[in-house]
């Protein structure tokens, strides 16, 4: 037998085994999600403007990280900063939290962990809300919470469990266990 023929057969068998091995390994590398057609993505240090159904700004968002939820079109956020315009477009509520979640249609935002919401600059009664959980409905400029909420305005602090707020009018309704502390301005 010719040594060249033997070498060719050995090399051909080696190539076939290598190809088969790579092909088998490739199958195990493809994530299961890819077969489902999921479109996961990750953004870092970004700014987004989300529009409502009429093409007007529903909210602006800045955060160090955004990830699309696997298998859904919802978004998960790390330390988000939301700017939610009033319906007249004059000012924007500023809302910060440790984490956030945005629905597929951008009509609901769930904020969790050290949530702070500040009324727009120049607001007649500057308002700050603090809570651990806040649900915001930007298209309706409405916010709700089922947990303890602190509301601070010049001259008083309110605290209660559960809240409904109309961000356009600044009307805030605490639902239960309400406490009010009057803090009159000190004279100098």
C-alpha positions in Angstrom: 0.0 0.0 0.0 1.2 3.5 -0.9 2.1 5.7 2.1 0.5 8.7 0.4 -2.8 6.9 0.1 -2.6 5.9 3.8 -1.8 9.5 4.8 -4.7 10.8 2.7 -7.2 8.4 4.3 -6.0 9.2 7.8 -6.3 13.0 7.1 -9.7 12.6 5.6 -10.9 10.6 8.6 -9.4 13.3 10.9 -11.2 16.0 9.0 -14.5 14.2 9.2 -14.2 13.6 13.0 -13.2 17.2 13.6 -16.1 18.5 11.6 -18.5 16.2 13.4 -17.1 17.3 16.7 -17.4 21.0 15.9 -21.0 20.5 14.6 -22.0 18.6 17.8 -20.4 21.3 20.0 -22.1 24.1 18.0 -25.5 22.6 18.9 -24.8 22.9 22.6 -23.6 26.5 22.3 -26.9 27.9 20.8 -29.0 29.2 23.6 -32.5 27.7 24.0 -33.9 31.2 23.7 -32.6 31.7 20.2 -34.8 28.8 19.0 -37.9 30.7 20.3 -37.1 33.8 18.3 -36.7 35.9 21.4 -35.1 39.3 20.8 -33.2 40.0 24.0 -30.9 43.1 24.1 -29.0 45.1 26.6 -28.3 48.9 26.6 -25.8 50.7 28.7 -25.7 54.4 29.6 -28.6 55.5 27.4 -31.3 58.1 27.0 -34.7 57.1 25.5 -37.9 59.2 24.7 -41.0 57.0 24.7 -44.0 58.2 22.7 -47.7 57.7 23.5 -50.3 56.5 21.0 -50.7 60.1 19.7 -47.0 60.5 19.0 -46.4 62.8 22.0 -43.8 62.2 24.6 -45.0 59.8 27.3 -41.7 59.9 29.2 -38.0 60.3 28.9 -35.7 57.7 30.5 -32.0 57.7 31.5 -30.3 54.8 33.1 -27.0 52.9 33.3 -28.6 49.7 32.1 -31.7 48.4 30.3 -32.5 44.9 29.4 -35.4 43.5 27.4 -37.2 40.8 29.3 -36.6 37.4 27.7 -39.7 36.2 25.8 -41.5 39.6 26.2 -41.2 43.1 25.0 -41.0 44.6 28.5 -38.0 46.3 29.8 -36.0 45.9 33.1 -34.0 48.9 34.3 -31.2 49.6 36.8 -31.3 52.9 38.7 -33.7 54.6 36.2 -34.4 58.4 36.0 -37.7 59.1 34.5 -38.8 62.6 33.3 -42.6 62.6 32.9 -44.1 65.7 31.2 -47.2 67.3 32.5 -50.1 67.2 29.9 -49.6 70.9 29.2 -45.9 70.3 28.5 -44.8 73.0 30.9 -42.9 70.9 33.3 -41.6 67.4 34.1 -41.9 65.2 37.1 -38.5 63.7 38.0 -38.8 60.1 39.3 -35.8 58.0 40.5 -35.6 54.4 41.8 -33.2 51.5 42.3 -35.1 49.3 39.7 -37.8 49.8 37.1 -40.0 47.8 34.7 -41.7 49.2 31.6 -44.7 47.5 30.0 -44.6 46.6 26.3 -46.9 49.4 25.4 -45.1 52.0 27.6 -48.4 52.6 29.5 -47.2 51.4 32.9 -43.9 51.9 34.7 -43.2 50.0 38.0 -40.5 51.5 40.2 -39.1 49.7 43.2 -36.5 50.5 45.9 -35.9 54.0 47.3 -38.4 55.7 44.9 -38.3 59.5 44.9 -40.6 61.7 42.8 -40.1 65.5 42.6 -42.6 67.9 41.1 -41.5 70.1 38.2 -39.5 73.3 38.9 -41.6 76.3 39.5 -44.5 74.1 40.7 -46.9 76.2 42.9 -46.4 73.7 45.8 -43.1 71.9 45.4 -43.8 68.3 46.2 -41.5 65.3 46.9 -42.9 61.7 47.3 -40.8 58.9 48.8 -41.8 55.3 48.8 -40.5 51.8 48.1 -42.9 51.0 45.3 -44.6 53.3 42.8 -46.6 52.5 39.7 -46.7 55.3 37.1 -49.1 55.5 34.2 -47.4 58.1 32.0 -50.1 58.4 29.3 -52.7 59.3 32.0 -50.1 61.2 34.2 -51.3 59.1 37.1 -49.3 57.3 39.9 -50.3 54.7 42.5 -48.7 52.9 45.4 -49.9 50.2 47.8 -47.1 50.7 50.4 -46.0 53.5 52.8 -45.6 56.9 51.1 -44.1 60.1 52.5 -45.3 63.4 50.8 -43.3 66.5 51.6 -44.6 70.0 50.7 -43.6 73.4 52.1 -45.1 73.6 55.6 -46.1 70.0 56.1 -45.3 66.3 55.7 -47.9 63.6 55.1 -47.4 59.9 55.5 -49.8 57.1 54.7 -50.2 53.6 53.3 -51.5 53.5 49.7 -51.6 56.5 47.4 -53.2 57.8 44.2 -51.8 60.9 42.5 -52.7 63.0 39.5 -49.4 64.4 38.3 -51.0 67.1 36.2 -52.9 68.8 39.1 -50.6 67.7 41.9 -53.5 66.1 43.7 -52.2 63.4 46.0 -54.6 61.1 47.9 -53.2 58.9 50.7 -55.5 55.9 51.3 -55.1 54.7 54.9 -53.1 55.2 58.2 -52.6 58.8 57.3 -50.5 61.0 59.5 -50.0 64.8 59.0 -47.2 66.8 60.5 -47.4 70.6 60.3 -44.0 72.2 60.0 -44.6 76.0 60.1 -41.9 78.2 58.6 -39.6 79.5 61.3 -39.2 83.3 61.5 -35.7 84.8 61.3 
